[in-house]
Amino acid sequence: MAKQPLSFEAAAALSTPNASLYEKVADAYFGAGENDKALAALKKMTELDPHAPTWNHVASLLATHNSNLNEAQQLAERAVTAQEDETTKIRLEKVQQDDVRGVGDLADFWDTLGWVYLLQGKLPQAEKYLDAAWNLSPTGNIGDHLGQLYEKQGKKQLATDAYAEGLVANTPRQETREEMYSRLLALLKVQANVDAKVQLARQGFLRSPRLQLGKLSALAGSAEFWLLLAHGGTVEAVQFISGVESFRSLDRALRSQTFKLPFPDNAPTKLLRRGALVCSGGNYGCDFTLEDPRTVRLEGQVQVVVP
């Protein structure tokens, strides 16, 4: 049964104003082909809940329907700017749950803006934001958008890599998974090649990227740290969380490292990352692995490192 826009609007008029209800109104109007009325309902959403997640969500809805892309761009840019500004307030002396959650939000917001740019045909801008989103926190949706970008750029190998990695990354919706598989099959032609490509991507995802640091300690052990990364992947601040107590002093060595994390714009964005320092002991050296921001949990009180 088709959705009835008027019944949803009547419910919205009789109810306490609710952003989610106006989303249903907009969805019904999109289904009826009345895009202008759908946009009006989405604008009502942003008035009722004028915050970055809502701006991003509405921009994503407009992109999904490939409608009012200029409006979608403005909302997505507003969400990105707001979230990037929030990152400048992070203080490692007292990391908050919103700080931790905000890293995944930023990846989502970068992805939405990159997707809107992609739909507008602004491929260089799209690549900056989609690449940054994927490197920060890879998900199936971002992999799908990257694959479509690379296809438009005629980069078949990169497109197949993105689709395969998107299929094994976190949280791809079933609909997105099916679409990525179909696109990958169209590129590789043979299902056996698709399955082999996906298996290779899965093996790559099981190997967390590690930064080799050389011999920092003769002791074997591990410790966890918070890092605050600035443009260029430089380490602006470090906080010891837990682990081998003598590793606390290795924060100075971590400050001198550079991580390969692209930033899509010139905003003073800071990236909060949690990671594990592992030393093998003797002359075998140490390495540092960044955790996926979406799996990070705030546990206990952060311990302060005295510079």
C-alpha positions as CSV (number, residue, x, y, z in Angstrom):
1,M,0.0,0.0,0.0
2,A,1.3,3.4,-1.0
3,K,2.2,5.9,1.8
4,Q,-0.3,8.7,2.1
5,P,1.4,12.1,2.6
6,L,-1.8,13.8,3.8
7,S,-2.4,11.2,6.6
8,F,1.2,11.8,7.9
9,E,0.7,15.6,7.7
10,A,-2.5,15.4,9.6
11,A,-0.8,13.3,12.3
12,A,2.0,15.9,12.4
13,A,-0.4,18.7,12.8
14,L,-2.2,17.0,15.6
15,S,0.9,15.9,17.5
16,T,3.5,17.6,19.4
17,P,6.1,18.8,16.8
18,N,8.4,15.8,16.2
19,A,11.3,15.7,13.8
20,S,11.0,11.9,13.1
21,L,7.3,12.3,12.1
22,Y,8.2,15.0,9.6
23,E,10.8,12.6,8.2
24,K,8.0,10.2,7.5
25,V,6.0,13.0,5.9
26,A,9.0,13.8,3.6
27,D,9.4,10.1,2.8
28,A,5.8,9.8,1.8
29,Y,6.0,12.9,-0.4
30,F,9.1,11.6,-2.1
31,G,7.2,8.3,-2.7
32,A,4.4,10.3,-4.3
33,G,6.8,12.3,-6.5
34,E,6.1,15.6,-4.7
35,N,9.7,16.6,-4.0
36,D,9.0,20.2,-3.1
37,K,6.6,19.2,-0.3
38,A,9.1,16.6,0.8
39,L,11.8,19.3,1.0
40,A,9.4,21.5,3.1
41,A,8.9,18.7,5.5
42,L,12.7,18.2,5.8
43,K,13.2,21.9,6.5
44,K,10.7,21.5,9.3
45,M,12.9,18.7,10.7
46,T,15.9,21.0,10.8
47,E,13.9,23.7,12.5
48,L,12.7,21.3,15.2
49,D,16.1,19.9,15.8
50,P,18.8,22.3,14.6
51,H,21.9,20.2,15.3
52,A,24.6,18.7,13.2
53,P,23.3,15.1,13.2
54,T,19.9,16.3,11.9
55,W,21.6,18.5,9.2
56,N,23.7,15.5,8.1
57,H,20.7,13.1,8.2
58,V,18.5,15.5,6.1
59,A,21.4,16.0,3.6
60,S,21.7,12.2,3.4
61,L,18.0,11.8,2.7
62,L,18.2,14.3,-0.1
63,A,21.2,12.6,-1.6
64,T,19.3,9.2,-1.4
65,H,16.5,10.7,-3.4
66,N,19.0,12.7,-5.6
67,S,16.9,15.7,-4.9
68,N,17.7,19.4,-4.1
69,L,21.4,18.7,-4.0
70,N,22.3,22.4,-3.5
71,E,20.3,22.3,-0.3
72,A,21.9,19.0,0.6
73,Q,25.3,20.5,0.1
74,Q,24.6,23.4,2.4
75,L,23.3,21.2,5.1
76,A,26.1,18.7,4.8
77,E,28.7,21.5,4.9
78,R,27.0,23.0,8.0
79,A,27.1,19.6,9.8
80,V,30.8,19.1,8.9
81,T,31.7,22.6,10.1
82,A,29.9,22.1,13.3
83,Q,31.5,18.7,14.1
84,E,35.0,19.9,13.1
85,D,34.6,22.8,15.4
86,E,33.6,20.4,18.2
87,T,36.8,18.5,17.8
88,T,38.9,21.6,18.7
89,K,37.3,21.5,22.2
90,I,38.7,18.0,23.1
91,R,41.0,17.9,26.1
92,L,42.8,14.6,26.7
93,E,42.9,15.3,30.5
94,K,39.2,14.5,30.5
95,V,37.9,12.7,27.5
96,Q,34.1,12.6,27.3
97,Q,31.8,10.0,25.7
98,D,30.7,12.6,23.2
99,D,34.3,13.1,22.2
100,V,34.6,9.4,21.4
101,R,31.3,9.2,19.6
102,G,32.1,12.4,17.7
103,V,35.0,10.7,15.7
104,G,32.5,8.2,14.1
105,D,30.1,11.1,13.5
106,L,32.8,13.1,11.8
107,A,33.5,10.2,9.4
108,D,29.8,9.9,8.6
109,F,29.5,13.7,8.0
110,W,32.5,13.7,5.7
111,D,31.0,10.8,3.9
112,T,27.7,12.5,3.4
113,L,29.3,15.7,2.1
114,G,31.5,13.6,-0.2
115,W,28.5,11.7,-1.5
116,V,26.6,14.9,-2.3
117,Y,29.6,16.3,-4.1
118,L,29.8,13.0,-6.1
119,L,26.1,13.3,-7.1
120,Q,26.8,16.9,-8.2
121,G,29.7,15.8,-10.4
122,K,32.3,17.6,-8.2
123,L,34.7,14.7,-8.2
124,P,37.8,16.3,-6.7
125,Q,35.9,17.6,-3.7
126,A,34.1,14.3,-3.4
127,E,37.4,12.3,-3.4
128,K,38.9,14.5,-0.6
129,Y,35.9,13.9,1.8
130,L,35.3,10.2,0.9
131,D,38.9,9.3,1.2
132,A,39.2,11.1,4.6
133,A,36.0,9.4,5.8
134,W,37.2,5.9,4.8
135,N,40.7,6.4,6.4
136,L,39.2,7.6,9.6
137,S,36.5,4.9,10.0
138,P,35.8,2.6,7.1
139,T,32.2,1.4,6.7
140,G,30.3,-0.3,3.9
141,N,28.4,2.9,2.9
142,I,31.6,4.8,2.6
143,G,33.2,2.0,0.5
144,D,30.2,2.0,-1.8
145,H,30.5,5.8,-2.3
146,L,34.2,5.5,-3.0
147,G,33.7,2.7,-5.5
148,Q,31.1,4.8,-7.4
149,L,33.5,7.8,-7.4
150,Y,36.4,5.7,-8.7
151,E,34.1,4.3,-11.4
152,K,33.2,7.8,-12.6
153,Q,36.9,8.6,-12.6
154,G,37.6,5.5,-14.8
155,K,39.8,3.9,-12.0
156,K,38.6,0.3,-12.3
157,Q,41.1,-1.3,-10.0
158,L,40.5,1.2,-7.2
159,A,36.7,0.8,-7.7
160,T,36.9,-3.0,-7.3
161,D,39.1,-2.6,-4.2
162,A,36.6,-0.1,-2.7
163,Y,33.6,-2.3,-3.3
164,A,35.3,-5.4,-2.0
165,E,36.5,-3.7,1.1
166,G,33.1,-2.1,1.6
167,L,31.5,-5.5,1.5
168,V,33.7,-6.7,4.5
169,A,33.8,-3.4,6.4
170,N,31.5,-2.4,9.3
171,T,27.8,-1.9,9.0
172,P,26.9,-2.2,5.3
173,R,23.1,-2.3,5.0
174,Q,21.7,-5.3,3.2
175,E,20.5,-3.1,0.3
176,T,23.9,-1.5,0.1
177,R,25.7,-4.8,0.2
178,E,23.6,-6.2,-2.7
179,E,24.3,-3.1,-4.8
180,M,28.0,-3.2,-4.1
181,Y,28.1,-6.9,-5.0
182,S,26.3,-6.2,-8.3
183,R,28.7,-3.3,-9.1
184,L,31.6,-5.5,-8.4
185,L,30.3,-8.3,-10.5
186,A,29.7,-5.9,-13.4
187,L,33.4,-4.9,-13.2
188,L,34.9,-8.4,-12.7
189,K,32.4,-10.2,-14.9
190,V,32.8,-13.6,-13.2
191,Q,31.3,-14.5,-9.8
192,A,34.4,-16.6,-8.8
193,N,36.5,-13.5,-9.3
194,V,34.2,-11.4,-7.1
195,D,34.3,-14.0,-4.3
196,A,38.1,-14.2,-4.5
197,K,38.4,-10.4,-4.4
198,V,36.1,-10.2,-1.4
199,Q,38.1,-12.9,0.4
200,L,41.3,-11.1,-0.2
201,A,39.8,-7.9,1.1
202,R,38.6,-9.8,4.2
203,Q,42.1,-11.0,4.9
204,G,43.4,-7.4,4.6
205,F,40.8,-6.2,7.1
206,L,41.9,-8.8,9.7
207,R,45.4,-7.3,9.6
208,S,45.2,-4.0,11.5
209,P,47.6,-1.4,10.1
210,R,50.5,-0.8,12.5
211,L,53.0,2.0,12.7
212,Q,56.5,0.5,13.3
213,L,58.3,2.5,15.9
214,G,61.6,0.7,16.4
215,K,63.1,-0.1,19.8
216,L,61.5,2.2,22.4
217,S,61.8,-0.2,25.3
218,A,63.7,-3.4,26.1
219,L,60.7,-4.6,28.1
220,A,58.0,-6.7,26.5
221,G,54.5,-5.5,27.1
222,S,51.7,-3.2,26.0
223,A,49.9,0.0,26.9
224,E,47.0,2.1,25.6
225,F,47.1,5.8,24.9
226,W,44.8,8.5,23.7
227,L,46.2,10.6,20.8
228,L,45.0,13.9,19.5
229,L,46.0,14.2,15.9
230,A,46.3,17.4,13.9
231,H,46.7,18.2,10.2
232,G,49.4,16.1,8.5
233,G,48.8,13.3,11.0
234,T,51.1,14.9,13.6
235,V,50.5,14.1,17.2
236,E,49.5,17.2,19.2
237,A,48.8,15.5,22.5
238,V,49.2,12.1,24.2
239,Q,47.6,10.6,27.3
240,F,48.5,7.3,28.9
241,I,45.4,5.2,29.7
242,S,46.6,1.8,31.1
243,G,49.2,-0.9,30.7
244,V,52.8,-1.3,31.6
245,E,53.5,1.5,34.0
246,S,57.0,2.2,32.7
247,F,55.6,2.7,29.2
248,R,54.0,5.9,30.5
249,S,57.1,7.8,29.7
250,L,57.0,6.7,26.0
251,D,54.4,9.4,25.4
252,R,57.3,11.6,24.2
253,A,58.2,9.0,21.6
254,L,54.6,8.9,20.4
255,R,54.5,12.7,20.1
256,S,57.3,12.5,17.5
257,Q,55.4,10.1,15.2
258,T,53.3,11.0,12.1
259,F,50.2,9.0,11.1
260,K,48.9,8.8,7.6
261,L,45.4,10.2,8.0
262,P,44.1,12.6,5.3
263,F,42.2,15.7,6.2
264,P,39.7,16.9,3.6
265,D,39.8,20.7,4.3
266,N,41.8,23.4,6.1
267,A,39.6,23.5,9.2
268,P,41.6,23.2,12.5
269,T,40.1,19.7,13.0
270,K,41.5,17.4,15.7
271,L,41.1,13.7,15.6
272,L,40.8,11.8,18.9
273,R,42.2,8.3,18.5
274,R,42.8,5.5,20.9
275,G,45.6,3.0,20.2
276,A,47.8,0.2,21.6
277,L,51.5,0.3,21.9
278,V,53.0,-3.2,21.8
279,C,56.7,-3.9,22.5
280,S,58.2,-7.3,21.9
281,G,61.2,-6.8,24.2
282,G,64.9,-7.1,23.6
283,N,65.9,-5.7,20.2
284,Y,62.6,-6.6,18.5
285,G,61.1,-3.1,18.6
286,C,57.6,-1.7,19.2
287,D,54.5,-0.9,17.1
288,F,51.4,1.2,17.5
289,T,47.9,0.3,16.3
290,L,45.0,2.7,16.1
291,E,41.6,1.3,17.1
292,D,38.6,1.7,14.9
293,P,36.8,4.7,16.3
294,R,33.5,2.9,16.2
295,T,34.7,0.2,18.6
296,V,36.3,2.5,21.1
297,R,34.8,2.6,24.5
298,L,35.5,5.2,27.3
299,E,36.6,3.1,30.2
300,G,37.4,4.6,33.6
301,Q,39.3,7.9,34.2
302,V,42.0,8.9,31.8
303,Q,45.4,9.0,33.6
304,V,47.4,12.2,33.2
305,V,50.9,12.1,31.8
306,V,53.2,14.8,33.1
307,P,55.1,16.3,30.1
